[in-house]
Amino acid sequence: MRRRKHWGWGYEADAWSAQQLRAAAPGLEQQLRIAGDGEVRQAVALEDVVLAPARVKAPAALAAICSAGRHARASHAWGASYADVVRGFHGRFDFPPDVVARPRGERDVEAVLEWAATANLAVVPYGGGTSVTGGVQCEVPARFDGVVSLDLGAMGRVLQIDDVSRAALIQAGASGPALERQLRALDLTLRFYPQSYELSTLGGWIATRAGGHFATAETHIDDLVESVRAITPSGAWESRRLPGSGAGPSPDRMLLGSEGILGVITEAWVRVRPRPQAHSLAAVRFDDFARAIDALRAIAQSGLRPSNCRLIDAEEARMTGAGDGTAALLVLGFEAASETLLPVGELLDRALALCAAEDGAWDEGAIRRPQPGDSGAGDAVGAWRTAFFRAPYLRDAFVSMGILSETFESAITWERFGALHAAVTAAVGEAAGSAARITCRISHVYPDGPAPYFTVLAPARRGEELEQWAQIKRAASDALLSAGATITHHHAIGRDHRPWYDRQRPEPFAAALRAAKAAVDPGAMLNPGVLIDP
């Protein structure tokens, strides 16, 4: 098995060597138009990392599924935010778990929770470790005598497929590629592709209310969940499997977005579909970003429901190789099980007509029409898609080069988007400095509003990267809330968003959430510090 890096994104075998980094740095700086400090540095090697001694030892009955080794503890200490990557790069592992437990089934999960309760340990559920908001780090209150990182990665099987109702029962630790490989046997797919798809897991998607591939309609994992099962210190929590129900507040909706504080999600029934065979795709250019937003709104309110409807501003299009920097790019696509069932070519033509009304332009020769088995990746779209999924790998390289690179996202109604975009860009620009580059793409659209996704790149202040990013993060988050937007559209709350989440949510709801946690987790040992304080 390939081993995950102890810091940063991906696997050790995929990490760039020092020679590769030095060779790539000039080209990357030219593409970004951001210069580092001219020095390409290497991360602190695992053997040189100093970890605090483990405070507890797993009992003999759990020894087979537990580890306190250096790699296990270091690789579970941080998630995948820019700040986490910087800390790991510099060999800082301030809050390593004392033990990493990898349960093989629900009985193991129950046994770990029982041990943790008797030994006064906090438990932090861990899926793929891709949290960008501090959701999996083991910084817990001092009242605990230790902390266990509960890694669900060994629970990754598709347990059952109902091809009549088109649903599948899948264990929570299944990564995107793993569950898709298993569904492919019946030519089915969950069709959920977040940027973290390679590493993130079904349980993590549910716990964080993740957003995936589809830019309209079924955009969140919420839309695909039929039933969820979780293990809590007070017992199992499982909802009835139903297509819909009006029987009071939904148990599933309590677990969606709960970030591990209300139970350890172990499996879920999710809606699956036949693998799409008909695709239509176009890349539409807009000289005016505001006109592109108007086109986006028209499409979102038309009822056409494209599978892809992502708008990239001109600068991001240039940096990703999808454009020359003179025009914003709309990635527009439709898909279906077959062209007979849904005329995706006709739907694309209707959407393109809405783009043309806002001066959108495209190359007729680059449009992809329905063909069986066609992935539908045009040149510009394919370039952007490749850059999209490679971005986490590149960020590790940027840290080595001395370049700050991070993202933040939100959602707001259409009539307030212009003011939000201006306010956030100005606030981040002031905090990041004149050498910074700030880009915006619209990752998801709804009839009543878009989900803007901002990227900031700037020369990093070596040794002060964390303080530098914290200043930018505060400016961005304050601007988002002041404009009436949400602190996050699909990246969850974790520990990093807590100050702004506390301002966004109604206080009576916070009280209700605290009461729910007290009922299922009386010792408040599950991911303490996330969402609420007990």
Steps between C-alpha positions, in 0.01 A plus 500: 500500500615853423569705811355847548736793544548599863435859393315656208292330233507152353750217518872484564564343160332796329701769680723719286873458548723798571629482143149497355397796716801708394435418134129586522523815712586755226218383275247499784598850606466621143159338462373645828679832459592459866863476606622316806821594675718312251568210736334160471499332840427145612257390768632372832551126459288266707802365687582855612151577627473529878170380646384530858503157667173312482310541826304176477543152359230297330380201704601155384152429365538791254868465421435343159315806372700772677832669432712755682775502239664820383346495153151413619495778759657766278282425197185529713600821678385746234251525217566661162458876544782735399579555868511122560733449205732777618516356851576152371756632252690667783478190721245650742261242639356681797206270573579147383255229600627268767362198316365442150226236490394338173180304567407219264130510584239642734602275788847652488349850498292416804803353678709813435223725632461283810874516567505875443213553743667302778846653439376862467611535138369725226422334165543681168340315203724497193406417140745604231666777700404759238335754731603857416341650811671324791234230524730203568781652703533365852500828692268412789433647847759436770245313712557190284785261580565430132349492153432224248480563126235256377592423137211334312713418196486122553120512475476567129273235346180526300288266711183475295355630173128538437485530122118521508486818708848606387665530837812359663601432858861616536734509798606847609872451440465441126696756298365640175704271271438194719123528505484583128707191414255283689189663352640468148439123513129573446565798276385735777651814648446730795618781269642711782838656428629762744849638440620271781342197324825301489537489879177609669238250616125453501484549877700819472273629223193440716657641817600821321205539257748495215431638153600300196505488121157628409474878485120500503224278636664218705802702610542379859537157654175587681316438173640147469449371855216256559589383852793534743627284785731626776643365824482730803611457861128456578429241231443460129313763298342381176224654293240304307582460132243708310484715184351778711312553824311773681528327838648782704856634476714258299756287690713503185500878492631508856800290395558689173747771590544374858880468452529203734357664811173300504640158416744308283336445160563137402286444190230655286250413233557739210324552167689373197428524126603341172835622376438787256569421136377817330695823550487846353754762595609849403740768622344847472708820515379830646693825475291645784486303828175676603333393174622146564332509842175608333527206259566267792189624678288456187618139467444426870145636481415336166438151636755349260703353790845464341735258672786749466451875511821643646621848424873578527616860493754608237803486730423152631440380145846629405674350803348158440578500129132509404521849347730789412384735774276717282167330570312319772422137418173319562530121510156386392394138471211255503498124543255212507488123495424532129409767246168322447400540863612862523595709194815652644605646166175695476532617861849630428372698201233662715754592766736641239219723375476650849877557495482668159244745640774623736767517229646159576709349220632153426679303233254277316772249426576455869146412604463135600178334388352177642702191418481171694775474760630851430642666812420837348828673584574777249842665482432804720273304731745213521782738591295653777381162628857368518614811686201471735588151620875567503467817709555332841824343372620832362434675829763283669745615233399862556579469872848374406541798265381759752160570342182528705207326330159445655129514426175592672142469380152623582147542363269800467189604311538640147409861573776528761777322312652810337540677834640183660757448225619860524515497881686169530747584224577837659534362853723209395704723272572740784593217737709305249687792346546641152700201374213259570268356238135438589278301269137391514309215347136405545504137601126436541185688399144500627189680374539750783877543515858393422778343706814713441833327560798732549871419463780717637867468406776719641872492579525329838682660790733215595466417866183712528273307264247413769464858619483621141222259411309568825487869410367423152255243636357748752457767235325260262273347763397835646421629151289193420284529809469878471367458146237251618666190355572169674834421658515182289308338216652151521827502698338451843579684823772308683698707746607769254151633419361493853527877574292584191266203526411609851395836355305347212285244682200592721578460869186293576620253237840483671325417826299226328817357346672496840203313644510244219871442558445457874243230423719286272846594636464578872875519551542736203792290378420495127698766313480757780530863393325451165165675434419556868656514843332254739 
